[in-house]
Amino acid sequence: MEHRKTYIRHTLPYQNKEIVIEGPITSTGLLDLQMHPDLDAFRRPREQHEALVEIAGLPEGRIILARVENIIIGYVTFHYPDEMERWSQAHMPDLIELGAIEVSNEYRSLGLGSRMIQTAFEDNQMEHYIVFTTEYYWHWDLKSSGLSVWDYRKMMERLMQTVDMFWYATDDPEICSHPANCLMVRIGKNVPLESEEQFDRLRFQQRFMY
């Protein structure tokens, strides 16, 4: 399918600086930018930068970022699900994963997470997709945030709900391995019923769950 990407840019004043929220950004555009050293939740900053460049170059890949001058202070990634996960089994062209979201410690509490996600959904760009995210508690920054597992879960739910992503049940073993883990989903208004039904079959693969 054709992946329509409409570049959108917003600015936010912060102290004597300007925060730019933009995307989807191209892999070429990412090459001139550097990662904030705090962005190490998933990989070391240099390795994460390489991963962002790779994702941005994918036909379906989208990177929405927040930056101050040439320093990336936050990002959100969208791409097809990993080949090792059940969500890729049906090879659905209209199933996209919100893979990672991260904001550097210095710039938290500014609402950058929700601003980046909302930017990704502007201009009806995602109305042809089922967009999902798998939230695992072991990826959450409980130490820096000072939140409990359950408070962090509530925070992530509120964040995803800003773009109408909601909790969906599943029998996926990894998600079911801890009660704080969850699957959140948004079904675009132009997604065909066949895709919704196919996604339901991915969510539940144990017969007794039907």
N, C-alpha and C positions, 0 to 999 in steps of 0.2 A: 504494500500500500504506500501511497505518497505521504510523507511526513512533512506537514507544513510547519515551518518555524518562522514566527514573526518576532523580530528583535524588538524588545521593549526596554526603555531606560527610565529610571526614576532617580531623583536625588533627595538626600535627607541631610539637613544641616546638623552638625554635631560639634559642640564647642566651637573651635575656630577651624573646623574641617568640614569637608563635604563627603558624605557617604554616597557612593553610586551603587544602585541596585540595577542589574542589567542581565539580559539574556533572551533567548539562548545565545551564548557566546561561542564563537568558532574556536577550533583548536589553534588556529593561527593567532587569534586574539589573546589566547591564554599564554602563549609563549613569552610575551613581554611582561607578564605579571609574576609576582612572587607570592608564596604562601606565608601568612602570619605564622610565627613559630608555635603558637598555641594550637594550631589545627593539626592535632596528632591523635585524634580519637580512634581512627581506623588504621592509619599508617603514619610513618614519619612524613613531615611536611613535603620534602622533596619527592618522595614516592607517591604521595597523594596528588601532587601537582601533575606528575606523569600520568596518573590514572585519569585525572580530569581531562587532560589533553586527548587521551585515547577515547574517552566516552564522547567528548564533543565531536570527534571525527566520525562517529557511527551515524548511519542514516537516521536512526531513531533517537540517537543520543541528544540529551539536552543538559546544559549546565547553566544554572541561574546563580549568579554570585553577587556578593556585596564586597566592595573594595573602597579603600581610601588611597587615592592616587594609584600607585601600581601594586599595592599590597592587598591581596585577597584576605578578607576578614571573615568571610562566611560563604557557604555554597550549598546548593541542592543539586542532586543528580537524578536524571531520569534515563532509563535504558530498558532493554528487554531483560527478562529475568535470567539469572545464571543457569547454565545448562545442567548443573548438578541439583537444581531445586525442582520440585514438582510443578511449579508454575510455568516451566518451559516445556513440559511434556507435550502439550497440545500444539505447540508452535503457533500460537495465536498472534497474528500480525497487529491486532488492536489491543493487546494486553501489555501495559507498560508499568514498570516498577519505579516507584520513588525510592531510590536505593539508599541514599545517605543525605543527611542534613547536619551541618555543623557550623557553629559560630564561635569565634575566638572569645576567650574569657573576658577580655577587656571591653568587648562590645555587646555583651549580653544585657538583657533587660531593656533593649531598645526596640524589641519587636521585629528584629531583622529576619528571624525564622519565618514568621507569618508573611512578612512583606515579600520575601523571596518566593515562597510558595504561591502567593497570590499572583505574582508577576508571571509565573509559569502558566497560570490558567487564564490570563487575560486574552482578550480577542478571540474567545472560543477555540483556542488552540487545542484543547484537550477533549473536545466534545465527541470526537470519534474514537476515544480510547476508554477502556477500563483501566484506571490507574489504581495500583495497590501499593501498600507498604507493609512490611513485616517488622513489628516493633519487638525487639528482644532486650530484656532488662540488662543483659551483660554489656550492651553497647552504650548504656546511659551513663552520663557523668554524674553519678550520685555524690562523689566526694566533693567536687568543686561546687555543685549546686546546693549541697546541704539538704537535699530532699530525700524523703524515703522512697522506696520502690513504688509505692502506690501513689504518692503525690507526683512523682515523675511521670508515671503512667497517665494520670489525669492531665498533666501539663501537655503531654504529647497528644492526647485525645483532643484537647481544646485547640492545639495548633493545627491538627489535621482537619478539624471541623470548620476552620476558617475558609476552606475550599470545598466544603461538603463531602469530606471523606469520613466515613463512619465505620464503627466496629462491625465486622462480619464473622460469623461462626465458621470454624473449620476443624477438620480432624488431623491436620498436619502435625506430625509428631514433635517437630522442633518447637512449634508455637505452643503446643499442648504441654510441653515439658515444664513450664512454669506458669502459674495463673496470671502473672503480670504481663506476660507476652500477649501480643494481640495482632490481628490482621485488620487493617483499615482499608476501605475501598471507596472509590468514586466511580460511578458508571456514567459516562458522558451521554448527553441526550440524543446523540446520533449513533449510538452503539446498537447494532441489530440484536434482536431477541436471541438468535442462534448463538451469538457470542456470550450473552449472559448465561445461557443454559450450559454452554461449554465450560465457562468459568465455574459454575456451580458444581460441575462434575470434577473439576480440579480441586475445589474446596473440600469435597467429601469423597473419599476413595474407599472408605470402609463400608461394606454393605449395611451393617447394622446401624449406621448413622442416618440412613435415609428414612 
